[in-house]
Amino acid sequence: MSPVRELRQFAQGIERGRAASTAARPRPESNERNRRLRANLKLIKREMYVQTTFDVLRS
C-alpha cells in the first residue's frame, strides 16, 4: 500500500468515528422532551395519590 492510500484510509476512519460519536451524543431537545414527560407522569401520579382514600390505600 502506498503511504497516501494508508493516510486516506486513516482519515476516513477518523471521519466515521467522528460521525458515530456525534450521533451518539444526546441532543438537548430530546432531553427536554423526556424531562417534560417525566414531570407530567409525576404530576399524574401525585394527583392519583391525593384523590384516593385511606381505605383504597390499605387494601
PyMOL Python script that loads the backbone (N, CA, C, O; Angstrom):
from pymol import cmd

cmd.read_pdbstr("""\
ATOM      1  N   MET A   1       0.835  -1.186   0.000  1.00  0.00           N
ATOM      2  CA  MET A   1       0.000   0.000   0.000  1.00  0.00           C
ATOM      3  C   MET A   1       0.878   1.247   0.000  1.00  0.00           C
ATOM      4  O   MET A   1       1.948   1.286   0.608  1.00  0.00           O
ATOM      5  N   SER A   2       0.396   2.239  -0.688  1.00  0.00           N
ATOM      6  CA  SER A   2       1.163   3.476  -0.719  1.00  0.00           C
ATOM      7  C   SER A   2       0.846   4.289   0.539  1.00  0.00           C
ATOM      8  O   SER A   2      -0.232   4.142   1.114  1.00  0.00           O
ATOM      9  N   PRO A   3       1.759   5.126   0.961  1.00  0.00           N
ATOM     10  CA  PRO A   3       1.518   5.953   2.149  1.00  0.00           C
ATOM     11  C   PRO A   3       0.308   6.869   1.991  1.00  0.00           C
ATOM     12  O   PRO A   3      -0.387   7.156   2.965  1.00  0.00           O
ATOM     13  N   VAL A   4       0.059   7.325   0.772  1.00  0.00           N
ATOM     14  CA  VAL A   4      -1.079   8.216   0.545  1.00  0.00           C
ATOM     15  C   VAL A   4      -2.382   7.454   0.772  1.00  0.00           C
ATOM     16  O   VAL A   4      -3.310   7.975   1.390  1.00  0.00           O
ATOM     17  N   ARG A   5      -2.451   6.233   0.278  1.00  0.00           N
ATOM     18  CA  ARG A   5      -3.667   5.424   0.447  1.00  0.00           C
ATOM     19  C   ARG A   5      -3.911   5.104   1.927  1.00  0.00           C
ATOM     20  O   ARG A   5      -5.045   5.153   2.404  1.00  0.00           O
ATOM     21  N   GLU A   6      -2.831   4.775   2.644  1.00  0.00           N
ATOM     22  CA  GLU A   6      -2.955   4.494   4.075  1.00  0.00           C
ATOM     23  C   GLU A   6      -3.435   5.737   4.828  1.00  0.00           C
ATOM     24  O   GLU A   6      -4.278   5.645   5.720  1.00  0.00           O
ATOM     25  N   LEU A   7      -2.903   6.868   4.467  1.00  0.00           N
ATOM     26  CA  LEU A   7      -3.309   8.120   5.117  1.00  0.00           C
ATOM     27  C   LEU A   7      -4.774   8.424   4.829  1.00  0.00           C
ATOM     28  O   LEU A   7      -5.507   8.869   5.712  1.00  0.00           O
ATOM     29  N   ARG A   8      -5.202   8.181   3.576  1.00  0.00           N
ATOM     30  CA  ARG A   8      -6.596   8.416   3.210  1.00  0.00           C
ATOM     31  C   ARG A   8      -7.520   7.490   4.006  1.00  0.00           C
ATOM     32  O   ARG A   8      -8.556   7.929   4.505  1.00  0.00           O
ATOM     33  N   GLN A   9      -7.151   6.220   4.125  1.00  0.00           N
ATOM     34  CA  GLN A   9      -7.969   5.275   4.896  1.00  0.00           C
ATOM     35  C   GLN A   9      -8.016   5.667   6.368  1.00  0.00           C
ATOM     36  O   GLN A   9      -9.061   5.566   7.009  1.00  0.00           O
ATOM     37  N   PHE A  10      -6.889   6.113   6.898  1.00  0.00           N
ATOM     38  CA  PHE A  10      -6.847   6.566   8.292  1.00  0.00           C
ATOM     39  C   PHE A  10      -7.792   7.753   8.488  1.00  0.00           C
ATOM     40  O   PHE A  10      -8.535   7.802   9.468  1.00  0.00           O
ATOM     41  N   ALA A  11      -7.764   8.712   7.554  1.00  0.00           N
ATOM     42  CA  ALA A  11      -8.629   9.888   7.651  1.00  0.00           C
ATOM     43  C   ALA A  11     -10.101   9.496   7.540  1.00  0.00           C
ATOM     44  O   ALA A  11     -10.951  10.061   8.227  1.00  0.00           O
ATOM     45  N   GLN A  12     -10.397   8.533   6.680  1.00  0.00           N
ATOM     46  CA  GLN A  12     -11.783   8.075   6.541  1.00  0.00           C
ATOM     47  C   GLN A  12     -12.253   7.409   7.835  1.00  0.00           C
ATOM     48  O   GLN A  12     -13.400   7.593   8.243  1.00  0.00           O
ATOM     49  N   GLY A  13     -11.387   6.647   8.476  1.00  0.00           N
ATOM     50  CA  GLY A  13     -11.728   6.024   9.752  1.00  0.00           C
ATOM     51  C   GLY A  13     -11.997   7.064  10.830  1.00  0.00           C
ATOM     52  O   GLY A  13     -12.913   6.916  11.638  1.00  0.00           O
ATOM     53  N   ILE A  14     -11.190   8.115  10.831  1.00  0.00           N
ATOM     54  CA  ILE A  14     -11.397   9.210  11.785  1.00  0.00           C
ATOM     55  C   ILE A  14     -12.759   9.863  11.548  1.00  0.00           C
ATOM     56  O   ILE A  14     -13.493  10.135  12.498  1.00  0.00           O
ATOM     57  N   GLU A  15     -13.096  10.114  10.286  1.00  0.00           N
ATOM     58  CA  GLU A  15     -14.390  10.731   9.951  1.00  0.00           C
ATOM     59  C   GLU A  15     -15.552   9.831  10.372  1.00  0.00           C
ATOM     60  O   GLU A  15     -16.548  10.325  10.901  1.00  0.00           O
ATOM     61  N   ARG A  16     -15.443   8.522  10.149  1.00  0.00           N
ATOM     62  CA  ARG A  16     -16.506   7.599  10.563  1.00  0.00           C
ATOM     63  C   ARG A  16     -16.657   7.605  12.081  1.00  0.00           C
ATOM     64  O   ARG A  16     -17.774   7.586  12.598  1.00  0.00           O
ATOM     65  N   GLY A  17     -15.544   7.633  12.787  1.00  0.00           N
ATOM     66  CA  GLY A  17     -15.594   7.685  14.242  1.00  0.00           C
ATOM     67  C   GLY A  17     -16.206   8.968  14.748  1.00  0.00           C
ATOM     68  O   GLY A  17     -16.947   8.967  15.731  1.00  0.00           O
ATOM     69  N   ARG A  18     -15.899  10.065  14.080  1.00  0.00           N
ATOM     70  CA  ARG A  18     -16.464  11.360  14.476  1.00  0.00           C
ATOM     71  C   ARG A  18     -17.972  11.375  14.232  1.00  0.00           C
ATOM     72  O   ARG A  18     -18.733  11.878  15.058  1.00  0.00           O
ATOM     73  N   ALA A  19     -18.395  10.829  13.107  1.00  0.00           N
ATOM     74  CA  ALA A  19     -19.831  10.779  12.803  1.00  0.00           C
ATOM     75  C   ALA A  19     -20.564   9.911  13.826  1.00  0.00           C
ATOM     76  O   ALA A  19     -21.667  10.252  14.255  1.00  0.00           O
ATOM     77  N   ALA A  20     -19.956   8.797  14.213  1.00  0.00           N
ATOM     78  CA  ALA A  20     -20.594   7.911  15.187  1.00  0.00           C
ATOM     79  C   ALA A  20     -20.688   8.585  16.552  1.00  0.00           C
ATOM     80  O   ALA A  20     -21.710   8.473  17.229  1.00  0.00           O
ATOM     81  N   SER A  21     -19.633   9.281  16.958  1.00  0.00           N
ATOM     82  CA  SER A  21     -19.672   9.933  18.270  1.00  0.00           C
ATOM     83  C   SER A  21     -20.656  11.102  18.272  1.00  0.00           C
ATOM     84  O   SER A  21     -21.291  11.372  19.291  1.00  0.00           O
ATOM     85  N   THR A  22     -20.789  11.792  17.150  1.00  0.00           N
ATOM     86  CA  THR A  22     -21.765  12.879  17.056  1.00  0.00           C
ATOM     87  C   THR A  22     -23.182  12.327  17.143  1.00  0.00           C
ATOM     88  O   THR A  22     -24.039  12.917  17.800  1.00  0.00           O
ATOM     89  N   ALA A  23     -23.432  11.197  16.482  1.00  0.00           N
ATOM     90  CA  ALA A  23     -24.764  10.597  16.501  1.00  0.00           C
ATOM     91  C   ALA A  23     -25.109  10.054  17.888  1.00  0.00           C
ATOM     92  O   ALA A  23     -26.281  10.028  18.265  1.00  0.00           O
ATOM     93  N   ALA A  24     -24.112   9.626  18.644  1.00  0.00           N
ATOM     94  CA  ALA A  24     -24.366   9.041  19.960  1.00  0.00           C
ATOM     95  C   ALA A  24     -24.574  10.093  21.044  1.00  0.00           C
ATOM     96  O   ALA A  24     -25.106   9.790  22.112  1.00  0.00           O
ATOM     97  N   ARG A  25     -24.159  11.315  20.775  1.00  0.00           N
ATOM     98  CA  ARG A  25     -24.294  12.380  21.763  1.00  0.00           C
ATOM     99  C   ARG A  25     -25.765  12.715  21.994  1.00  0.00           C
ATOM    100  O   ARG A  25     -26.521  12.821  21.028  1.00  0.00           O
ATOM    101  N   PRO A  26     -26.190  12.883  23.236  1.00  0.00           N
ATOM    102  CA  PRO A  26     -27.592  13.245  23.481  1.00  0.00           C
ATOM    103  C   PRO A  26     -27.884  14.648  22.968  1.00  0.00           C
ATOM    104  O   PRO A  26     -27.072  15.564  23.101  1.00  0.00           O
ATOM    105  N   ARG A  27     -29.048  14.787  22.386  1.00  0.00           N
ATOM    106  CA  ARG A  27     -29.445  16.084  21.875  1.00  0.00           C
ATOM    107  C   ARG A  27     -30.275  16.801  22.920  1.00  0.00           C
ATOM    108  O   ARG A  27     -31.071  16.170  23.615  1.00  0.00           O
ATOM    109  N   PRO A  28     -30.101  18.117  23.046  1.00  0.00           N
ATOM    110  CA  PRO A  28     -30.826  18.870  24.083  1.00  0.00           C
ATOM    111  C   PRO A  28     -32.340  18.788  23.937  1.00  0.00           C
ATOM    112  O   PRO A  28     -33.054  18.719  24.937  1.00  0.00           O
ATOM    113  N   GLU A  29     -32.841  18.794  22.694  1.00  0.00           N
ATOM    114  CA  GLU A  29     -34.290  18.776  22.540  1.00  0.00           C
ATOM    115  C   GLU A  29     -34.880  17.440  22.978  1.00  0.00           C
ATOM    116  O   GLU A  29     -35.991  17.407  23.507  1.00  0.00           O
ATOM    117  N   SER A  30     -34.163  16.341  22.768  1.00  0.00           N
ATOM    118  CA  SER A  30     -34.705  15.060  23.202  1.00  0.00           C
ATOM    119  C   SER A  30     -34.666  14.961  24.730  1.00  0.00           C
ATOM    120  O   SER A  30     -35.569  14.379  25.332  1.00  0.00           O
ATOM    121  N   ASN A  31     -33.642  15.517  25.356  1.00  0.00           N
ATOM    122  CA  ASN A  31     -33.583  15.506  26.810  1.00  0.00           C
ATOM    123  C   ASN A  31     -34.687  16.366  27.417  1.00  0.00           C
ATOM    124  O   ASN A  31     -35.273  16.008  28.439  1.00  0.00           O
ATOM    125  N   GLU A  32     -34.959  17.478  26.792  1.00  0.00           N
ATOM    126  CA  GLU A  32     -36.017  18.370  27.285  1.00  0.00           C
ATOM    127  C   GLU A  32     -37.374  17.683  27.188  1.00  0.00           C
ATOM    128  O   GLU A  32     -38.196  17.783  28.099  1.00  0.00           O
ATOM    129  N   ARG A  33     -37.603  16.987  26.081  1.00  0.00           N
ATOM    130  CA  ARG A  33     -38.877  16.284  25.901  1.00  0.00           C
ATOM    131  C   ARG A  33     -39.035  15.198  26.973  1.00  0.00           C
ATOM    132  O   ARG A  33     -40.106  15.055  27.563  1.00  0.00           O
ATOM    133  N   ASN A  34     -37.980  14.445  27.218  1.00  0.00           N
ATOM    134  CA  ASN A  34     -38.046  13.390  28.230  1.00  0.00           C
ATOM    135  C   ASN A  34     -38.268  13.968  29.619  1.00  0.00           C
ATOM    136  O   ASN A  34     -38.999  13.391  30.425  1.00  0.00           O
ATOM    137  N   ARG A  35     -37.648  15.092  29.898  1.00  0.00           N
ATOM    138  CA  ARG A  35     -37.829  15.731  31.200  1.00  0.00           C
ATOM    139  C   ARG A  35     -39.288  16.144  31.400  1.00  0.00           C
ATOM    140  O   ARG A  35     -39.857  15.949  32.474  1.00  0.00           O
ATOM    141  N   ARG A  36     -39.884  16.716  30.352  1.00  0.00           N
ATOM    142  CA  ARG A  36     -41.290  17.120  30.456  1.00  0.00           C
ATOM    143  C   ARG A  36     -42.201  15.917  30.643  1.00  0.00           C
ATOM    144  O   ARG A  36     -43.148  15.976  31.427  1.00  0.00           O
ATOM    145  N   LEU A  37     -41.926  14.820  29.928  1.00  0.00           N
ATOM    146  CA  LEU A  37     -42.753  13.622  30.072  1.00  0.00           C
ATOM    147  C   LEU A  37     -42.675  13.067  31.491  1.00  0.00           C
ATOM    148  O   LEU A  37     -43.692  12.676  32.065  1.00  0.00           O
ATOM    149  N   ARG A  38     -41.463  13.032  32.058  1.00  0.00           N
ATOM    150  CA  ARG A  38     -41.307  12.548  33.436  1.00  0.00           C
ATOM    151  C   ARG A  38     -42.038  13.444  34.424  1.00  0.00           C
ATOM    152  O   ARG A  38     -42.674  12.961  35.360  1.00  0.00           O
ATOM    153  N   ALA A  39     -41.943  14.759  34.209  1.00  0.00           N
ATOM    154  CA  ALA A  39     -42.616  15.703  35.105  1.00  0.00           C
ATOM    155  C   ALA A  39     -44.126  15.509  35.042  1.00  0.00           C
ATOM    156  O   ALA A  39     -44.800  15.530  36.072  1.00  0.00           O
ATOM    157  N   ASN A  40     -44.662  15.319  33.826  1.00  0.00           N
ATOM    158  CA  ASN A  40     -46.103  15.111  33.692  1.00  0.00           C
ATOM    159  C   ASN A  40     -46.537  13.804  34.348  1.00  0.00           C
ATOM    160  O   ASN A  40     -47.591  13.750  34.981  1.00  0.00           O
ATOM    161  N   LEU A  41     -45.744  12.765  34.204  1.00  0.00           N
ATOM    162  CA  LEU A  41     -46.079  11.483  34.830  1.00  0.00           C
ATOM    163  C   LEU A  41     -46.081  11.608  36.353  1.00  0.00           C
ATOM    164  O   LEU A  41     -46.963  11.069  37.021  1.00  0.00           O
ATOM    165  N   LYS A  42     -45.104  12.311  36.896  1.00  0.00           N
ATOM    166  CA  LYS A  42     -45.062  12.529  38.345  1.00  0.00           C
ATOM    167  C   LYS A  42     -46.288  13.305  38.814  1.00  0.00           C
ATOM    168  O   LYS A  42     -46.856  13.008  39.865  1.00  0.00           O
ATOM    169  N   LEU A  43     -46.689  14.296  38.031  1.00  0.00           N
ATOM    170  CA  LEU A  43     -47.867  15.091  38.380  1.00  0.00           C
ATOM    171  C   LEU A  43     -49.120  14.218  38.387  1.00  0.00           C
ATOM    172  O   LEU A  43     -49.941  14.323  39.298  1.00  0.00           O
ATOM    173  N   ILE A  44     -49.270  13.370  37.393  1.00  0.00           N
ATOM    174  CA  ILE A  44     -50.433  12.482  37.328  1.00  0.00           C
ATOM    175  C   ILE A  44     -50.445  11.529  38.522  1.00  0.00           C
ATOM    176  O   ILE A  44     -51.490  11.316  39.137  1.00  0.00           O
ATOM    177  N   LYS A  45     -49.292  10.957  38.848  1.00  0.00           N
ATOM    178  CA  LYS A  45     -49.215  10.045  39.995  1.00  0.00           C
ATOM    179  C   LYS A  45     -49.554  10.764  41.292  1.00  0.00           C
ATOM    180  O   LYS A  45     -50.276  10.238  42.138  1.00  0.00           O
ATOM    181  N   ARG A  46     -49.027  11.970  41.435  1.00  0.00           N
ATOM    182  CA  ARG A  46     -49.297  12.746  42.638  1.00  0.00           C
ATOM    183  C   ARG A  46     -50.793  13.013  42.776  1.00  0.00           C
ATOM    184  O   ARG A  46     -51.350  12.892  43.868  1.00  0.00           O
ATOM    185  N   GLU A  47     -51.437  13.371  41.679  1.00  0.00           N
ATOM    186  CA  GLU A  47     -52.883  13.622  41.710  1.00  0.00           C
ATOM    187  C   GLU A  47     -53.652  12.353  42.048  1.00  0.00           C
ATOM    188  O   GLU A  47     -54.652  12.409  42.764  1.00  0.00           O
ATOM    189  N   MET A  48     -53.201  11.212  41.543  1.00  0.00           N
ATOM    190  CA  MET A  48     -53.881   9.948  41.837  1.00  0.00           C
ATOM    191  C   MET A  48     -53.814   9.637  43.335  1.00  0.00           C
ATOM    192  O   MET A  48     -54.808   9.225  43.934  1.00  0.00           O
ATOM    193  N   TYR A  49     -52.639   9.836  43.933  1.00  0.00           N
ATOM    194  CA  TYR A  49     -52.497   9.529  45.355  1.00  0.00           C
ATOM    195  C   TYR A  49     -53.323  10.457  46.225  1.00  0.00           C
ATOM    196  O   TYR A  49     -53.848  10.041  47.258  1.00  0.00           O
ATOM    197  N   VAL A  50     -53.442  11.706  45.818  1.00  0.00           N
ATOM    198  CA  VAL A  50     -54.229  12.673  46.596  1.00  0.00           C
ATOM    199  C   VAL A  50     -55.706  12.323  46.540  1.00  0.00           C
ATOM    200  O   VAL A  50     -56.416  12.494  47.531  1.00  0.00           O
ATOM    201  N   GLN A  51     -56.181  11.837  45.406  1.00  0.00           N
ATOM    202  CA  GLN A  51     -57.597  11.565  45.228  1.00  0.00           C
ATOM    203  C   GLN A  51     -58.041  10.257  45.873  1.00  0.00           C
ATOM    204  O   GLN A  51     -59.236  10.070  46.106  1.00  0.00           O
ATOM    205  N   THR A  52     -57.126   9.359  46.163  1.00  0.00           N
ATOM    206  CA  THR A  52     -57.530   8.082  46.761  1.00  0.00           C
ATOM    207  C   THR A  52     -57.797   8.260  48.246  1.00  0.00           C
ATOM    208  O   THR A  52     -57.261   9.161  48.892  1.00  0.00           O
ATOM    209  N   THR A  53     -58.625   7.395  48.761  1.00  0.00           N
ATOM    210  CA  THR A  53     -58.929   7.434  50.191  1.00  0.00           C
ATOM    211  C   THR A  53     -58.012   6.465  50.924  1.00  0.00           C
ATOM    212  O   THR A  53     -57.322   5.659  50.302  1.00  0.00           O
ATOM    213  N   PHE A  54     -58.010   6.548  52.222  1.00  0.00           N
ATOM    214  CA  PHE A  54     -57.170   5.654  53.004  1.00  0.00           C
ATOM    215  C   PHE A  54     -57.633   4.204  52.891  1.00  0.00           C
ATOM    216  O   PHE A  54     -56.816   3.290  52.999  1.00  0.00           O
ATOM    217  N   ASP A  55     -58.923   3.980  52.676  1.00  0.00           N
ATOM    218  CA  ASP A  55     -59.419   2.614  52.515  1.00  0.00           C
ATOM    219  C   ASP A  55     -58.804   1.946  51.286  1.00  0.00           C
ATOM    220  O   ASP A  55     -58.444   0.770  51.322  1.00  0.00           O
ATOM    221  N   VAL A  56     -58.690   2.691  50.224  1.00  0.00           N
ATOM    222  CA  VAL A  56     -58.107   2.147  48.997  1.00  0.00           C
ATOM    223  C   VAL A  56     -56.624   1.870  49.202  1.00  0.00           C
ATOM    224  O   VAL A  56     -56.105   0.861  48.725  1.00  0.00           O
ATOM    225  N   LEU A  57     -55.947   2.760  49.907  1.00  0.00           N
ATOM    226  CA  LEU A  57     -54.517   2.577  50.127  1.00  0.00           C
ATOM    227  C   LEU A  57     -54.225   1.392  51.046  1.00  0.00           C
ATOM    228  O   LEU A  57     -53.185   0.748  50.904  1.00  0.00           O
ATOM    229  N   ARG A  58     -55.120   1.097  51.979  1.00  0.00           N
ATOM    230  CA  ARG A  58     -54.902  -0.022  52.915  1.00  0.00           C
ATOM    231  C   ARG A  58     -55.063  -1.374  52.247  1.00  0.00           C
ATOM    232  O   ARG A  58     -54.410  -2.340  52.642  1.00  0.00           O
ATOM    233  N   SER A  59     -55.925  -1.458  51.237  1.00  0.00           N
ATOM    234  CA  SER A  59     -56.179  -2.767  50.605  1.00  0.00           C
ATOM    235  C   SER A  59     -55.180  -3.099  49.536  1.00  0.00           C
ATOM    236  O   SER A  59     -55.265  -4.161  48.920  1.00  0.00           O
TER     237      SER A  59
END
""", "prot")
cmd.dss("prot")
cmd.show_as("cartoon", "prot")
cmd.util.cbc("prot")
cmd.orient("prot")
